[in-house]
Every structure is written in structure tokens, then in C-alpha cells.
Amino acid sequence: MQFIYRLTVILVVLSTSLAKGQNGIVVFQSDFGLKDGAVSAMKGVALGVSPSLKLEDLTHEIPAYNIWEAAYRLHQTVPYYPKGTVFVSVCDPGVGTERRSVVMLTKSGHYIVTPDNGTLTLLAEHLGIAEVRTIDEAINRLKNSGASYTFHGRDVYAYTAARLAAHIIRFQQIGPKLTSDIVRLDYQKAVYKKEGVVQGNIPVLDVQYGNVWSNIPRTLIDQLGVKSGESVRVQIFHGDTTLYNKTVRLVNTFGEAASGDDVAYMNSLLNFSIAVNQGNFSEKYNVMSGPAWTIVVGK
């Protein structure tokens, strides 16, 4: 009886451990687009590992080679998936070079399989790093793919992610623990510059509508003392060039403004944003996104 009791306890512990680990969901992100079979090939590899996996897409419309935007889309999306979800992010202009292939476990319990080229910058900052391991390709690589140097998304990342998500390997079996820091991208942090002025970066656009998203959080707008319905001065710069300098009204919903009006609002991440109501702010004012773009908000 005591043996059966101990065995039951062990099984419960193992079951609980698995429940806290991978959950069988794999989410794919890339700059491949959907014009050819690249994304489908990655999913085929994953299903070849385990047909029971649940495969999802984050986006495959990252602009080609834009590591920064890949980092931001992960930051935008990862926290909303259950703990234990495995993400594959492939924006990899250095594919085939000596750049590292890694899996990061965040403190929130999410796994990210990706090249170590800056893609993990924002997740590391906002969710925190529990541990990072370098992928051992001698173990975690699709069989008979060694002669291929330009599709690690299929041959290494999708394969490793699927094996991890399907509990074929444990996190510790991915490869050696990374003892140095991950590669991090430099970017402008949002700051309270002086009385009545905050400054930040335009990390990304709401591409479908052309709205401009900043990294200025609601807390800094509250610190300015600006409330919904009041006006703020918004300036947008690309380097030293001023692209926009107007006073706009801060609203809660687009329904509070007339069609064609410039409006400021808090986006779905509760960051300061600006738009043309039922128009395209990016096209109208030739404003884009990236590390060289600065936005200043003042009373």
C-alpha cells in the first residue's frame, strides 16, 4: 500500500509539473509572408513531430529583415497566450552565420525559439528572463537537413519548438545554458523630459489603419495631468527633421471625433497613439516607425 501511495504522489507531482510546462501550443511568427510554402513547411515539420499539436500564427507580415518589429510583435502578443506556449520567431537576416539559435524561457512561463539577434529585447525587459539555452543542433535538428543552411526556421526552430511543446524533450535538453547576455537592440525609452513634456519612440504602426503607436505609457500621460477631452501638443521627428507639430484632442473612442480629424488616444497596450479618424495618419504625414523616430507630447 505504501508503494502505491508513493507512486500516486510521484504521478501527481509529474502531472502538476507538466501542467506548468509546455501546453502543446506552438505560435509562429516570421517575415516570410504567405506567398510561398515556407510557413506551411514549418507547420508540416511541427505536425510531423506530433500531429496533436495546436498550431497558431502570430504574423508572417513582419517587414523583411526588420528584427525590431519582430521584437515588438512578440511583446504585443506573448503575454496574452497561456503559460507554457512555445513561440517560433524567425526574422533572421543572419541565417547560416555564427549567430546563436536559442530558446528563452520567460519569467511568465513562455518559451521563445529564435535566433539571438535582438528579437528577444522587449520580452526580456517586460516579462523577464528565467533562463536561456542554446539549441544543440546535433540533437534538435530535422533529420537529413544538415546540408541546408538557409532555412533554420524549418530545420531547427520549428522542429525544436514542436519537440518541446509535445514533451518529447524537456527545456534542459535543448542545449547548454547560455551564460552571457542575449543580444539586445538599442531604442529610445519613454521619459518625462521636463515639466509638462514627455518623449518617446514610435516603435511600430497599427499598419492596417496607419495609426502611429508610441511607447509612452498612460502613466506618463497621467503625470502630464492631461485628461480625456483635453488637448495636447504632439511633435514627431525623424532624426532632426520635424514631420508633425500640432495640437490634438485626447479621446477615449474614435466616435468622439469627426471623420478626418487628427486625434490622440491610448492604444490597446495603453500607450499614447495618434490617428486620423477614418483615415491614414502614416500616409497623410509621411510618418513611419523605428528607432530613429521620436514623438514628444506636451501640454
C-alpha positions, 0 to 999 in steps of 0.5 A: 500500500505504501508503494502505491501511495508513493507512486500516486504522489510521484504521478501527481507531482509529474502531472502538476509539473507538466501542467506548468510546462509546455501546453502543446501550443506552438505560435509562429511568427516570421517575415516570410509572408504567405506567398510561398510554402515556407510557413506551411513547411514549418507547420508540416515539420511541427505536425510531423513531430506530433500531429496533436499539436495546436498550431497558431500564427502570430504574423508572417507580415513582419517587414523583411529583415526588420528584427525590431518589429519582430521584437515588438510583435512578440511583446504585443502578443506573448503575454496574452497566450497561456503559460507554457506556449512555445513561440517560433520567431524567425526574422533572421537576416543572419541565417547560416552565420555564427549567430546563436539559435536559442530558446528563452524561457520567460519569467511568465512561463513562455518559451521563445525559439529564435535566433539571438539577434535582438528579437528577444529585447522587449520580452526580456525587459517586460516579462523577464528572463528565467533562463536561456539555452542554446539549441544543440543542433546535433540533437534538435535538428530535422533529420537529413537537413544538415546540408541546408543552411538557409532555412533554420526556421524549418530545420531547427526552430520549428522542429525544436519548438514542436519537440518541446511543446509535445514533451518529447524533450524537456527545456534542459535538453535543448542545449547548454545554458547560455551564460552571457547576455542575449543580444539586445537592440538599442531604442529610445525609452519613454521619459518625462523630459521636463515639466509638462513634456514627455518623449518617446519612440514610435516603435511600430504602426497599427499598419492596417489603419496607419495609426502611429503607436508610441511607447509612452505609457498612460502613466506618463500621460497621467503625470502630464495631468492631461485628461480625456477631452483635453488637448495636447501638443504632439511633435514627431521627428525623424532624426532632426527633421520635424514631420508633425507639430500640432495640437490634438484632442485626447479621446477615449473612442474614435466616435468622439471625433469627426471623420478626418480629424487628427486625434490622440488616444491610448492604444490597446497596450495603453500607450499614447497613439495618434490617428486620423479618424477614418483615415491614414495618419502614416500616409497623410504625414509621411510618418513611419516607425523605428528607432530613429523616430521620436514623438514628444507630447506636451501640454 
